[in-house]
């Protein structure tokens, strides 16, 4: 059975933030 | 630097973070230990103290292996009455259940670290999508 404790919240939050930073860093248009 | 190179660097960072949290920080072992304790309590509540439960340790997996004396009814229950197999399968965090004397190979389960990394990568990919939305938004050039 699925357990919410598997979804390690700090790790997933960090991964999401890294992802947002990555997306902005990689795809922003140079001025 | 090109976008793919940046994505690869960030991907490696996320995988490293997942591995550190799982291994050196001990979250993987703690999760398996907690699940195992819960499964033990379920066995105790069913008054089947002669049965022991272990989880995969090298590598850590969510596969519960039961061993000890138990007849067919105690193992698999009957009708709507669950046996130990069903009760352990219902413990949150358990991925699969087998008995140590089951013939045939054990069921395939992913190592916990692979599941952790997959979840981290999913969260990262969602974040990249959000960041991409931010990055492509253009400044308004007019007041309209």
Backbone of each chain as nested JSON, in Angstrom:
{
  "chains": [
    {"id": "A", "residues": [
      {"number": 1, "name": "UNK", "atoms": {"N": [0.832, -1.197, 0.0], "CA": [0.0, 0.0, 0.0], "C": [0.865, 1.245, 0.0]}},
      {"number": 2, "name": "UNK", "atoms": {"N": [0.352, 2.284, -0.599], "CA": [1.11, 3.517, -0.701], "C": [1.202, 4.197, 0.67]}},
      {"number": 3, "name": "UNK", "atoms": {"N": [2.315, 4.809, 0.927], "CA": [2.509, 5.517, 2.191], "C": [2.988, 6.923, 1.891]}},
      {"number": 4, "name": "UNK", "atoms": {"N": [2.293, 7.915, 2.449], "CA": [2.675, 9.298, 2.171], "C": [4.06, 9.606, 2.698]}},
      {"number": 5, "name": "UNK", "atoms": {"N": [4.527, 8.834, 3.701], "CA": [5.876, 9.074, 4.238], "C": [6.938, 8.786, 3.182]}},
      {"number": 6, "name": "UNK", "atoms": {"N": [6.561, 8.004, 2.15], "CA": [7.504, 7.754, 1.051], "C": [7.831, 9.037, 0.31]}},
      {"number": 7, "name": "UNK", "atoms": {"N": [6.824, 9.919, 0.275], "CA": [7.004, 11.169, -0.435], "C": [7.713, 12.127, 0.507]}},
      {"number": 8, "name": "UNK", "atoms": {"N": [9.021, 11.978, 0.565], "CA": [9.875, 12.73, 1.469], "C": [9.724, 14.226, 1.145]}},
      {"number": 9, "name": "UNK", "atoms": {"N": [8.89, 14.909, 1.956], "CA": [8.497, 16.277, 1.609], "C": [9.682, 17.228, 1.419]}},
      {"number": 10, "name": "UNK", "atoms": {"N": [10.672, 17.276, 2.321], "CA": [11.782, 18.223, 2.111], "C": [12.531, 17.956, 0.807]}},
      {"number": 11, "name": "UNK", "atoms": {"N": [12.759, 16.68, 0.507], "CA": [13.472, 16.351, -0.735], "C": [12.653, 16.779, -1.953]}},
      {"number": 12, "name": "UNK", "atoms": {"N": [11.355, 16.492, -1.931], "CA": [10.532, 16.822, -3.093], "C": [10.388, 18.332, -3.253]}},
      {"number": 13, "name": "UNK", "atoms": {"N": [10.273, 19.04, -2.11], "CA": [10.192, 20.503, -2.186], "C": [11.485, 21.067, -2.759]}},
      {"number": 14, "name": "UNK", "atoms": {"N": [12.619, 20.532, -2.297], "CA": [13.911, 20.996, -2.813], "C": [14.023, 20.701, -4.303]}},
      {"number": 15, "name": "UNK", "atoms": {"N": [13.592, 19.501, -4.712], "CA": [13.664, 19.137, -6.13], "C": [12.795, 20.068, -6.972]}},
      {"number": 16, "name": "UNK", "atoms": {"N": [11.616, 20.411, -6.449], "CA": [10.717, 21.31, -7.181], "C": [11.359, 22.692, -7.339]}},
      {"number": 17, "name": "UNK", "atoms": {"N": [11.954, 23.206, -6.243], "CA": [12.585, 24.531, -6.308], "C": [13.775, 24.523, -7.267]}},
      {"number": 18, "name": "UNK", "atoms": {"N": [14.595, 23.446, -7.182], "CA": [15.717, 23.329, -8.117], "C": [15.189, 23.315, -9.546]}},
      {"number": 19, "name": "UNK", "atoms": {"N": [14.065, 22.616, -9.745], "CA": [13.468, 22.54, -11.081], "C": [13.03, 23.908, -11.588]}},
      {"number": 20, "name": "UNK", "atoms": {"N": [12.378, 24.695, -10.711], "CA": [11.932, 26.035, -11.129], "C": [13.143, 26.889, -11.506]}},
      {"number": 21, "name": "UNK", "atoms": {"N": [14.172, 26.846, -10.643], "CA": [15.389, 27.617, -10.927], "C": [16.019, 27.153, -12.236]}},
      {"number": 22, "name": "UNK", "atoms": {"N": [16.049, 25.825, -12.442], "CA": [16.643, 25.282, -13.665], "C": [15.887, 25.742, -14.903]}},
      {"number": 23, "name": "UNK", "atoms": {"N": [14.559, 25.63, -14.837], "CA": [13.747, 26.016, -15.991], "C": [13.952, 27.474, -16.353]}},
      {"number": 24, "name": "UNK", "atoms": {"N": [14.021, 28.317, -15.323], "CA": [14.195, 29.747, -15.598], "C": [15.604, 30.003, -16.149]}},
      {"number": 25, "name": "UNK", "atoms": {"N": [16.608, 29.367, -15.526], "CA": [18.008, 29.534, -15.904], "C": [18.248, 29.054, -17.342]}},
      {"number": 26, "name": "UNK", "atoms": {"N": [17.644, 27.929, -17.702], "CA": [17.933, 27.306, -18.997], "C": [17.134, 27.946, -20.131]}},
      {"number": 27, "name": "UNK", "atoms": {"N": [15.956, 28.489, -19.832], "CA": [15.07, 28.896, -20.921], "C": [14.852, 30.393, -21.032]}},
      {"number": 28, "name": "UNK", "atoms": {"N": [15.473, 31.171, -20.118], "CA": [15.243, 32.622, -20.221], "C": [15.938, 33.14, -21.475]}},
      {"number": 29, "name": "UNK", "atoms": {"N": [15.361, 34.18, -22.013], "CA": [15.932, 34.767, -23.228], "C": [17.041, 35.741, -22.846]}},
      {"number": 30, "name": "UNK", "atoms": {"N": [18.196, 35.628, -23.475], "CA": [19.254, 36.609, -23.194], "C": [18.831, 38.001, -23.66]}},
      {"number": 31, "name": "UNK", "atoms": {"N": [19.204, 39.021, -22.871], "CA": [18.77, 40.372, -23.225], "C": [19.755, 40.977, -24.221]}}
    ]},
    {"id": "B", "residues": [
      {"number": 1, "name": "UNK", "atoms": {"N": [26.32, 28.899, -22.082], "CA": [25.993, 27.485, -21.957], "C": [24.625, 27.216, -22.584]}},
      {"number": 2, "name": "UNK", "atoms": {"N": [24.528, 26.116, -23.284], "CA": [23.256, 25.764, -23.925], "C": [22.279, 25.174, -22.896]}},
      {"number": 3, "name": "UNK", "atoms": {"N": [20.997, 25.269, -23.227], "CA": [19.965, 24.806, -22.295], "C": [20.126, 23.327, -21.906]}},
      {"number": 4, "name": "UNK", "atoms": {"N": [20.405, 22.415, -22.865], "CA": [20.531, 21.007, -22.467], "C": [21.631, 20.777, -21.442]}},
      {"number": 5, "name": "UNK", "atoms": {"N": [22.745, 21.507, -21.577], "CA": [23.839, 21.358, -20.613], "C": [23.386, 21.794, -19.222]}},
      {"number": 6, "name": "UNK", "atoms": {"N": [22.647, 22.912, -19.171], "CA": [22.14, 23.388, -17.879], "C": [21.192, 22.366, -17.263]}},
      {"number": 7, "name": "UNK", "atoms": {"N": [20.326, 21.79, -18.116], "CA": [19.376, 20.789, -17.604], "C": [20.111, 19.569, -17.058]}},
      {"number": 8, "name": "UNK", "atoms": {"N": [21.192, 19.164, -17.774], "CA": [21.943, 17.985, -17.312], "C": [22.606, 18.246, -15.964]}},
      {"number": 9, "name": "UNK", "atoms": {"N": [23.172, 19.452, -15.796], "CA": [23.819, 19.793, -14.523], "C": [22.801, 19.722, -13.384]}},
      {"number": 10, "name": "UNK", "atoms": {"N": [21.622, 20.335, -13.607], "CA": [20.6, 20.344, -12.559], "C": [20.088, 18.931, -12.283]}},
      {"number": 11, "name": "UNK", "atoms": {"N": [19.968, 18.133, -13.351], "CA": [19.525, 16.739, -13.188], "C": [20.487, 15.976, -12.286]}},
      {"number": 12, "name": "UNK", "atoms": {"N": [21.788, 16.154, -12.542], "CA": [22.786, 15.478, -11.711], "C": [22.682, 15.945, -10.265]}},
      {"number": 13, "name": "UNK", "atoms": {"N": [22.435, 17.258, -10.066], "CA": [22.328, 17.784, -8.702], "C": [21.138, 17.161, -7.978]}},
      {"number": 14, "name": "UNK", "atoms": {"N": [20.008, 17.007, -8.685], "CA": [18.817, 16.435, -8.049], "C": [19.049, 14.96, -7.714]}},
      {"number": 15, "name": "UNK", "atoms": {"N": [19.685, 14.23, -8.642], "CA": [19.966, 12.814, -8.368], "C": [20.902, 12.677, -7.174]}},
      {"number": 16, "name": "UNK", "atoms": {"N": [21.912, 13.566, -7.107], "CA": [22.84, 13.521, -5.977], "C": [22.1, 13.817, -4.679]}},
      {"number": 17, "name": "UNK", "atoms": {"N": [21.208, 14.811, -4.7], "CA": [20.447, 15.147, -3.49], "C": [19.609, 13.947, -3.046]}},
      {"number": 18, "name": "UNK", "atoms": {"N": [18.971, 13.281, -3.993], "CA": [18.165, 12.107, -3.654], "C": [19.008, 11.005, -3.038]}},
      {"number": 19, "name": "UNK", "atoms": {"N": [20.185, 10.773, -3.61], "CA": [21.064, 9.72, -3.097], "C": [21.552, 10.059, -1.695]}},
      {"number": 20, "name": "UNK", "atoms": {"N": [21.87, 11.344, -1.456], "CA": [22.364, 11.748, -0.127], "C": [21.264, 11.592, 0.917]}},
      {"number": 21, "name": "UNK", "atoms": {"N": [20.052, 12.027, 0.565], "CA": [18.935, 11.912, 1.516], "C": [18.661, 10.443, 1.826]}},
      {"number": 22, "name": "UNK", "atoms": {"N": [18.722, 9.605, 0.788], "CA": [18.418, 8.185, 0.964], "C": [19.502, 7.481, 1.783]}},
      {"number": 23, "name": "UNK", "atoms": {"N": [20.755, 7.73, 1.433], "CA": [21.861, 6.999, 2.045], "C": [22.417, 7.662, 3.288]}},
      {"number": 24, "name": "UNK", "atoms": {"N": [23.354, 8.605, 3.123], "CA": [24.043, 9.208, 4.273], "C": [23.099, 9.834, 5.306]}},
      {"number": 25, "name": "UNK", "atoms": {"N": [22.006, 10.436, 4.877], "CA": [21.075, 11.033, 5.842], "C": [20.136, 9.989, 6.455]}},
      {"number": 26, "name": "UNK", "atoms": {"N": [20.116, 8.782, 5.87], "CA": [19.426, 7.672, 6.513], "C": [17.913, 7.674, 6.407]}},
      {"number": 27, "name": "UNK", "atoms": {"N": [17.351, 8.504, 5.5], "CA": [15.889, 8.53, 5.414], "C": [15.346, 7.207, 4.863]}},
      {"number": 28, "name": "UNK", "atoms": {"N": [16.085, 6.578, 3.94], "CA": [15.628, 5.306, 3.371], "C": [15.565, 4.224, 4.431]}},
      {"number": 29, "name": "UNK", "atoms": {"N": [16.654, 4.081, 5.196], "CA": [16.704, 3.053, 6.237], "C": [15.649, 3.322, 7.296]}},
      {"number": 30, "name": "UNK", "atoms": {"N": [15.443, 4.606, 7.652], "CA": [14.449, 4.953, 8.67], "C": [13.041, 4.599, 8.19]}},
      {"number": 31, "name": "UNK", "atoms": {"N": [12.778, 4.839, 6.91], "CA": [11.451, 4.525, 6.362], "C": [11.192, 3.026, 6.415]}},
      {"number": 32, "name": "UNK", "atoms": {"N": [12.197, 2.232, 6.002], "CA": [12.022, 0.78, 6.017], "C": [11.885, 0.276, 7.452]}},
      {"number": 33, "name": "UNK", "atoms": {"N": [12.677, 0.841, 8.373], "CA": [12.594, 0.417, 9.776], "C": [11.207, 0.712, 10.35]}},
      {"number": 34, "name": "UNK", "atoms": {"N": [10.647, 1.879, 10.031], "CA": [9.324, 2.238, 10.55], "C": [8.26, 1.317, 9.971]}},
      {"number": 35, "name": "UNK", "atoms": {"N": [8.366, 1.024, 8.657], "CA": [7.394, 0.14, 8.024], "C": [7.473, -1.26, 8.632]}},
      {"number": 36, "name": "UNK", "atoms": {"N": [8.723, -1.711, 8.896], "CA": [8.909, -3.04, 9.468], "C": [8.303, -3.112, 10.867]}},
      {"number": 37, "name": "UNK", "atoms": {"N": [8.508, -2.042, 11.66], "CA": [7.932, -2.013, 13.011], "C": [6.408, -2.073, 12.95]}},
      {"number": 38, "name": "UNK", "atoms": {"N": [5.831, -1.347, 11.995], "CA": [4.374, -1.357, 11.821], "C": [3.893, -2.771, 11.465]}},
      {"number": 39, "name": "UNK", "atoms": {"N": [4.619, -3.427, 10.542], "CA": [4.251, -4.788, 10.137], "C": [4.348, -5.755, 11.319]}},
      {"number": 40, "name": "UNK", "atoms": {"N": [5.399, -5.572, 12.153], "CA": [5.541, -6.422, 13.346], "C": [4.347, -6.25, 14.267]}},
      {"number": 41, "name": "UNK", "atoms": {"N": [3.908, -4.986, 14.435], "CA": [2.766, -4.714, 15.309], "C": [1.507, -5.388, 14.768]}},
      {"number": 42, "name": "UNK", "atoms": {"N": [1.343, -5.402, 13.438], "CA": [0.177, -6.054, 12.826], "C": [0.22, -7.55, 13.103]}},
      {"number": 43, "name": "UNK", "atoms": {"N": [1.416, -8.153, 12.996], "CA": [1.554, -9.583, 13.28], "C": [1.233, -9.858, 14.747]}},
      {"number": 44, "name": "UNK", "atoms": {"N": [1.696, -8.974, 15.634], "CA": [1.412, -9.14, 17.055], "C": [-0.079, -9.05, 17.34]}},
      {"number": 45, "name": "UNK", "atoms": {"N": [-0.748, -8.093, 16.68], "CA": [-2.181, -7.915, 16.895], "C": [-2.959, -9.122, 16.396]}},
      {"number": 46, "name": "UNK", "atoms": {"N": [-2.42, -9.831, 15.392], "CA": [-3.08, -11.021, 14.877], "C": [-2.704, -12.26, 15.69]}},
      {"number": 47, "name": "UNK", "atoms": {"N": [-1.922, -12.067, 16.75], "CA": [-1.474, -13.165, 17.626], "C": [-0.786, -14.263, 16.827]}},
      {"number": 48, "name": "UNK", "atoms": {"N": [0.116, -13.814, 15.962], "CA": [0.886, -14.756, 15.145], "C": [2.368, -14.55, 15.428]}},
      {"number": 49, "name": "UNK", "atoms": {"N": [2.696, -14.492, 16.708], "CA": [4.059, -14.141, 17.122], "C": [5.136, -15.064, 16.589]}},
      {"number": 50, "name": "UNK", "atoms": {"N": [4.745, -16.261, 16.119], "CA": [5.779, -17.181, 15.601], "C": [6.228, -16.79, 14.194]}},
      {"number": 51, "name": "UNK", "atoms": {"N": [5.518, -15.845, 13.585], "CA": [5.86, -15.399, 12.229], "C": [6.744, -14.152, 12.336]}},
      {"number": 52, "name": "UNK", "atoms": {"N": [7.812, -14.129, 11.544], "CA": [8.668, -12.941, 11.519], "C": [8.571, -12.294, 10.145]}},
      {"number": 53, "name": "UNK", "atoms": {"N": [8.803, -10.99, 10.12], "CA": [8.754, -10.249, 8.859], "C": [10.069, -9.501, 8.685]}},
      {"number": 54, "name": "UNK", "atoms": {"N": [10.611, -9.566, 7.474], "CA": [11.824, -8.8, 7.167], "C": [11.61, -8.09, 5.834]}},
      {"number": 55, "name": "UNK", "atoms": {"N": [12.321, -7.002, 5.671], "CA": [12.278, -6.258, 4.41], "C": [13.641, -6.35, 3.74]}},
      {"number": 56, "name": "UNK", "atoms": {"N": [13.656, -6.069, 2.441], "CA": [14.922, -6.087, 1.719], "C": [15.872, -5.057, 2.311]}},
      {"number": 57, "name": "UNK", "atoms": {"N": [17.111, -5.449, 2.59], "CA": [18.064, -4.524, 3.201], "C": [19.201, -4.146, 2.261]}},
      {"number": 58, "name": "UNK", "atoms": {"N": [19.589, -5.043, 1.402], "CA": [20.71, -4.737, 0.503], "C": [20.325, -5.153, -0.9]}},
      {"number": 59, "name": "UNK", "atoms": {"N": [19.684, -4.313, -1.685], "CA": [19.312, -2.924, -1.369], "C": [18.03, -2.863, -0.57]}},
      {"number": 60, "name": "UNK", "atoms": {"N": [17.755, -1.69, 0.006], "CA": [16.492, -1.484, 0.713], "C": [15.338, -1.602, -0.282]}},
      {"number": 61, "name": "UNK", "atoms": {"N": [14.345, -2.442, 0.047], "CA": [13.147, -2.533, -0.796], "C": [11.922, -2.557, 0.098]}},
      {"number": 62, "name": "UNK", "atoms": {"N": [10.748, -2.358, -0.519], "CA": [9.487, -2.4, 0.216], "C": [8.835, -3.775, 0.111]}},
      {"number": 63, "name": "UNK", "atoms": {"N": [9.637, -4.81, -0.171], "CA": [9.129, -6.179, -0.235], "C": [9.201, -6.804, 1.154]}},
      {"number": 64, "name": "UNK", "atoms": {"N": [8.037, -7.189, 1.708], "CA": [7.972, -7.845, 3.014], "C": [8.067, -9.349, 2.815]}},
      {"number": 65, "name": "UNK", "atoms": {"N": [9.003, -9.985, 3.511], "CA": [9.133, -11.439, 3.459], "C": [8.72, -12.014, 4.806]}},
      {"number": 66, "name": "UNK", "atoms": {"N": [7.685, -12.856, 4.785], "CA": [7.183, -13.474, 6.013], "C": [7.755, -14.871, 6.123]}},
      {"number": 67, "name": "UNK", "atoms": {"N": [8.11, -15.281, 7.354], "CA": [8.554, -16.653, 7.551], "C": [8.087, -17.133, 8.916]}},
      {"number": 68, "name": "UNK", "atoms": {"N": [7.89, -18.438, 9.046], "CA": [7.407, -19.024, 10.29], "C": [6.231, -19.933, 10.036]}},
      {"number": 69, "name": "UNK", "atoms": {"N": [5.78, -20.597, 11.105], "CA": [4.694, -21.555, 10.969], "C": [3.362, -20.851, 10.8]}},
      {"number": 70, "name": "UNK", "atoms": {"N": [2.683, -21.132, 9.701], "CA": [1.339, -20.604, 9.487], "C": [0.674, -21.484, 8.441]}},
      {"number": 71, "name": "UNK", "atoms": {"N": [-0.572, -21.887, 8.706], "CA": [-1.247, -22.736, 7.715], "C": [-1.902, -21.861, 6.644]}},
      {"number": 72, "name": "UNK", "atoms": {"N": [-2.536, -22.531, 5.694], "CA": [-3.093, -21.828, 4.544], "C": [-4.108, -20.759, 4.97]}},
      {"number": 73, "name": "UNK", "atoms": {"N": [-4.954, -21.108, 5.955], "CA": [-5.971, -20.155, 6.415], "C": [-5.314, -18.949, 7.086]}},
      {"number": 74, "name": "UNK", "atoms": {"N": [-4.294, -19.223, 7.918], "CA": [-3.611, -18.119, 8.591], "C": [-2.887, -17.224, 7.592]}},
      {"number": 75, "name": "UNK", "atoms": {"N": [-2.401, -17.827, 6.524], "CA": [-1.666, -17.037, 5.531], "C": [-2.601, -16.204, 4.671]}},
      {"number": 76, "name": "UNK", "atoms": {"N": [-3.6, -16.868, 4.098], "CA": [-4.38, -16.193, 3.059], "C": [-5.832, -15.941, 3.438]}},
      {"number": 77, "name": "UNK", "atoms": {"N": [-6.238, -16.327, 4.665], "CA": [-7.594, -16.069, 5.097], "C": [-8.606, -16.856, 4.282]}},
      {"number": 78, "name": "UNK", "atoms": {"N": [-9.85, -16.428, 4.382], "CA": [-10.903, -17.125, 3.658], "C": [-12.026, -16.137, 3.417]}},
      {"number": 79, "name": "UNK", "atoms": {"N": [-12.475, -16.047, 2.188], "CA": [-13.551, -15.113, 1.875], "C": [-13.135, -13.692, 2.223]}},
      {"number": 80, "name": "UNK", "atoms": {"N": [-13.955, -13.032, 3.026], "CA": [-13.659, -11.65, 3.377], "C": [-12.717, -11.544, 4.568]}},
      {"number": 81, "name": "UNK", "atoms": {"N": [-12.395, -12.676, 5.212], "CA": [-11.497, -12.635, 6.363], "C": [-10.047, -12.655, 5.878]}},
      {"number": 82, "name": "UNK", "atoms": {"N": [-9.294, -11.582, 6.101], "CA": [-7.942, -11.519, 5.534], "C": [-6.956, -12.37, 6.32]}},
      {"number": 83, "name": "UNK", "atoms": {"N": [-6.04, -12.987, 5.622], "CA": [-4.943, -13.683, 6.269], "C": [-3.81, -12.72, 6.518]}},
      {"number": 84, "name": "UNK", "atoms": {"N": [-2.685, -13.252, 7.01], "CA": [-1.553, -12.386, 7.341], "C": [-1.008, -11.699, 6.088]}},
      {"number": 85, "name": "UNK", "atoms": {"N": [-1.016, -12.413, 4.946], "CA": [-0.52, -11.815, 3.707], "C": [-1.273, -10.531, 3.38]}},
      {"number": 86, "name": "UNK", "atoms": {"N": [-2.622, -10.593, 3.463], "CA": [-3.434, -9.425, 3.161], "C": [-3.256, -8.316, 4.18]}},
      {"number": 87, "name": "UNK", "atoms": {"N": [-3.117, -8.704, 5.464], "CA": [-2.961, -7.682, 6.501], "C": [-1.641, -6.939, 6.357]}},
      {"number": 88, "name": "UNK", "atoms": {"N": [-0.582, -7.684, 6.024], "CA": [0.721, -7.022, 5.86], "C": [0.709, -6.165, 4.595]}},
      {"number": 89, "name": "UNK", "atoms": {"N": [0.043, -6.657, 3.542], "CA": [-0.021, -5.875, 2.301], "C": [-0.741, -4.549, 2.527]}},
      {"number": 90, "name": "UNK", "atoms": {"N": [-1.633, -4.502, 3.541], "CA": [-2.402, -3.284, 3.804], "C": [-1.616, -2.292, 4.668]}},
      {"number": 91, "name": "UNK", "atoms": {"N": [-0.455, -2.703, 5.188], "CA": [0.359, -1.777, 5.993], "C": [0.886, -0.673, 5.071]}},
      {"number": 92, "name": "UNK", "atoms": {"N": [0.69, 0.597, 5.436], "CA": [1.173, 1.676, 4.561], "C": [2.68, 1.581, 4.343]}},
      {"number": 93, "name": "UNK", "atoms": {"N": [3.092, 1.618, 3.091], "CA": [4.513, 1.562, 2.775], "C": [4.966, 0.214, 2.241]}},
      {"number": 94, "name": "UNK", "atoms": {"N": [4.181, -0.847, 2.511], "CA": [4.564, -2.169, 2.01], "C": [4.277, -2.225, 0.508]}},
      {"number": 95, "name": "UNK", "atoms": {"N": [5.271, -2.675, -0.268], "CA": [5.103, -2.736, -1.708], "C": [4.576, -4.076, -2.173]}},
      {"number": 96, "name": "UNK", "atoms": {"N": [5.078, -5.159, -1.599], "CA": [4.66, -6.505, -1.966], "C": [4.952, -7.424, -0.79]}},
      {"number": 97, "name": "UNK", "atoms": {"N": [4.254, -8.556, -0.745], "CA": [4.416, -9.516, 0.35], "C": [4.704, -10.887, -0.231]}},
      {"number": 98, "name": "UNK", "atoms": {"N": [5.652, -11.605, 0.365], "CA": [5.859, -12.996, -0.018], "C": [6.199, -13.795, 1.233]}},
      {"number": 99, "name": "UNK", "atoms": {"N": [6.038, -15.123, 1.129], "CA": [6.467, -16.016, 2.204], "C": [7.797, -16.609, 1.82]}},
      {"number": 100, "name": "UNK", "atoms": {"N": [8.666, -16.801, 2.83], "CA": [10.035, -17.234, 2.52], "C": [10.039, -18.614, 1.872]}},
      {"number": 101, "name": "UNK", "atoms": {"N": [8.992, -19.45, 2.122], "CA": [8.971, -20.778, 1.511], "C": [8.119, -20.824, 0.247]}},
      {"number": 102, "name": "UNK", "atoms": {"N": [7.734, -19.651, -0.282], "CA": [7.038, -19.621, -1.567], "C": [7.943, -20.207, -2.646]}},
      {"number": 103, "name": "UNK", "atoms": {"N": [7.413, -21.097, -3.479], "CA": [8.234, -21.555, -4.604], "C": [8.359, -20.449, -5.642]}},
      {"number": 104, "name": "UNK", "atoms": {"N": [9.365, -20.548, -6.454], "CA": [9.536, -19.57, -7.531], "C": [10.29, -18.344, -7.059]}},
      {"number": 105, "name": "UNK", "atoms": {"N": [10.654, -17.505, -8.014], "CA": [11.432, -16.317, -7.683], "C": [10.568, -15.299, -6.948]}},
      {"number": 106, "name": "UNK", "atoms": {"N": [11.193, -14.456, -6.096], "CA": [10.421, -13.416, -5.412], "C": [9.869, -12.426, -6.42]}},
      {"number": 107, "name": "UNK", "atoms": {"N": [8.746, -11.765, -6.102], "CA": [8.185, -10.78, -7.038], "C": [9.153, -9.625, -7.238]}},
      {"number": 108, "name": "UNK", "atoms": {"N": [9.106, -9.042, -8.422], "CA": [10.018, -7.946, -8.724], "C": [9.546, -6.666, -8.038]}},
      {"number": 109, "name": "UNK", "atoms": {"N": [10.421, -6.056, -7.254], "CA": [10.127, -4.739, -6.692], "C": [11.345, -3.844, -6.923]}},
      {"number": 110, "name": "UNK", "atoms": {"N": [11.064, -2.581, -7.183], "CA": [12.161, -1.636, -7.39], "C": [12.849, -1.371, -6.057]}},
      {"number": 111, "name": "UNK", "atoms": {"N": [14.169, -1.212, -6.061], "CA": [14.848, -0.763, -4.84], "C": [14.284, 0.595, -4.413]}},
      {"number": 112, "name": "UNK", "atoms": {"N": [14.288, 0.828, -3.106], "CA": [13.699, 2.07, -2.587], "C": [14.401, 3.301, -3.153]}},
      {"number": 113, "name": "UNK", "atoms": {"N": [15.722, 3.183, -3.359], "CA": [16.455, 4.366, -3.849], "C": [15.976, 4.746, -5.244]}},
      {"number": 114, "name": "UNK", "atoms": {"N": [15.626, 3.746, -6.055], "CA": [15.125, 4.043, -7.407], "C": [13.778, 4.76, -7.319]}},
      {"number": 115, "name": "UNK", "atoms": {"N": [12.929, 4.309, -6.391], "CA": [11.627, 4.966, -6.22], "C": [11.807, 6.396, -5.724]}},
      {"number": 116, "name": "UNK", "atoms": {"N": [12.74, 6.572, -4.779], "CA": [13.002, 7.922, -4.263], "C": [13.486, 8.847, -5.371]}},
      {"number": 117, "name": "UNK", "atoms": {"N": [14.446, 8.351, -6.169], "CA": [14.992, 9.177, -7.256], "C": [13.923, 9.49, -8.296]}},
      {"number": 118, "name": "UNK", "atoms": {"N": [13.045, 8.517, -8.566], "CA": [11.985, 8.75, -9.555], "C": [11.037, 9.846, -9.074]}},
      {"number": 119, "name": "UNK", "atoms": {"N": [10.697, 9.821, -7.776], "CA": [9.813, 10.861, -7.231], "C": [10.497, 12.221, -7.282]}},
      {"number": 120, "name": "UNK", "atoms": {"N": [11.81, 12.244, -6.929], "CA": [12.541, 13.515, -6.955], "C": [12.603, 14.059, -8.385]}},
      {"number": 121, "name": "UNK", "atoms": {"N": [12.841, 13.17, -9.349], "CA": [12.913, 13.613, -10.746], "C": [11.561, 14.129, -11.229]}},
      {"number": 122, "name": "UNK", "atoms": {"N": [10.486, 13.486, -10.773], "CA": [9.144, 13.957, -11.158], "C": [8.92, 15.376, -10.627]}},
      {"number": 123, "name": "UNK", "atoms": {"N": [9.257, 15.595, -9.341], "CA": [9.091, 16.933, -8.752], "C": [9.964, 17.944, -9.495]}},
      {"number": 124, "name": "UNK", "atoms": {"N": [11.187, 17.528, -9.84], "CA": [12.098, 18.428, -10.557], "C": [11.544, 18.786, -11.938]}},
      {"number": 125, "name": "UNK", "atoms": {"N": [11.002, 17.772, -12.627], "CA": [10.462, 18.015, -13.97], "C": [9.276, 18.98, -13.914]}},
      {"number": 126, "name": "UNK", "atoms": {"N": [8.427, 18.83, -12.89], "CA": [7.311, 19.771, -12.723], "C": [7.864, 21.173, -12.505]}},
      {"number": 127, "name": "UNK", "atoms": {"N": [8.934, 21.271, -11.678], "CA": [9.562, 22.571, -11.429], "C": [10.133, 23.175, -12.7]}},
      {"number": 128, "name": "UNK", "atoms": {"N": [10.778, 22.358, -13.529], "CA": [11.32, 22.869, -14.796], "C": [10.201, 23.44, -15.659]}},
      {"number": 129, "name": "UNK", "atoms": {"N": [9.067, 22.75, -15.67], "CA": [7.925, 23.254, -16.434], "C": [7.467, 24.611, -15.928]}},
      {"number": 130, "name": "UNK", "atoms": {"N": [7.403, 24.757, -14.599], "CA": [6.985, 26.043, -14.024], "C": [8.014, 27.121, -14.362]}},
      {"number": 131, "name": "UNK", "atoms": {"N": [9.31, 26.774, -14.202], "CA": [10.364, 27.739, -14.512], "C": [10.343, 28.154, -15.974]}},
      {"number": 132, "name": "UNK", "atoms": {"N": [10.032, 27.191, -16.857], "CA": [9.945, 27.486, -18.291], "C": [8.824, 28.484, -18.545]}},
      {"number": 133, "name": "UNK", "atoms": {"N": [7.687, 28.298, -17.836], "CA": [6.574, 29.236, -17.992], "C": [6.997, 30.647, -17.588]}},
      {"number": 134, "name": "UNK", "atoms": {"N": [7.743, 30.753, -16.467], "CA": [8.236, 32.064, -16.031], "C": [9.172, 32.663, -17.071]}},
      {"number": 135, "name": "UNK", "atoms": {"N": [10.074, 31.83, -17.608], "CA": [11.137, 32.331, -18.478], "C": [10.587, 32.818, -19.812]}},
      {"number": 136, "name": "UNK", "atoms": {"N": [9.525, 32.203, -20.313], "CA": [9.047, 32.579, -21.649], "C": [8.084, 33.756, -21.596]}},
      {"number": 137, "name": "UNK", "atoms": {"N": [7.679, 34.164, -20.379], "CA": [6.738, 35.279, -20.292], "C": [7.448, 36.557, -20.724]}},
      {"number": 138, "name": "UNK", "atoms": {"N": [6.883, 37.243, -21.676], "CA": [7.524, 38.445, -22.196], "C": [6.997, 39.675, -21.481]}},
      {"number": 139, "name": "UNK", "atoms": {"N": [7.864, 40.673, -21.383], "CA": [7.426, 41.957, -20.818], "C": [6.392, 42.589, -21.742]}},
      {"number": 140, "name": "UNK", "atoms": {"N": [5.397, 43.221, -21.156], "CA": [4.417, 43.923, -21.987], "C": [5.071, 45.145, -22.617]}},
      {"number": 141, "name": "UNK", "atoms": {"N": [4.783, 45.299, -23.889], "CA": [5.378, 46.433, -24.601], "C": [4.417, 47.621, -24.658]}},
      {"number": 142, "name": "UNK", "atoms": {"N": [3.133, 47.375, -24.415], "CA": [2.17, 48.461, -24.515], "C": [1.323, 48.495, -23.248]}},
      {"number": 143, "name": "UNK", "atoms": {"N": [0.494, 49.472, -23.162], "CA": [-0.391, 49.564, -22.007], "C": [-1.645, 48.735, -22.199]}},
      {"number": 144, "name": "UNK", "atoms": {"N": [-1.885, 48.202, -23.396], "CA": [-3.089, 47.437, -23.656], "C": [-2.852, 45.951, -23.449]}}
    ]}
  ]
}
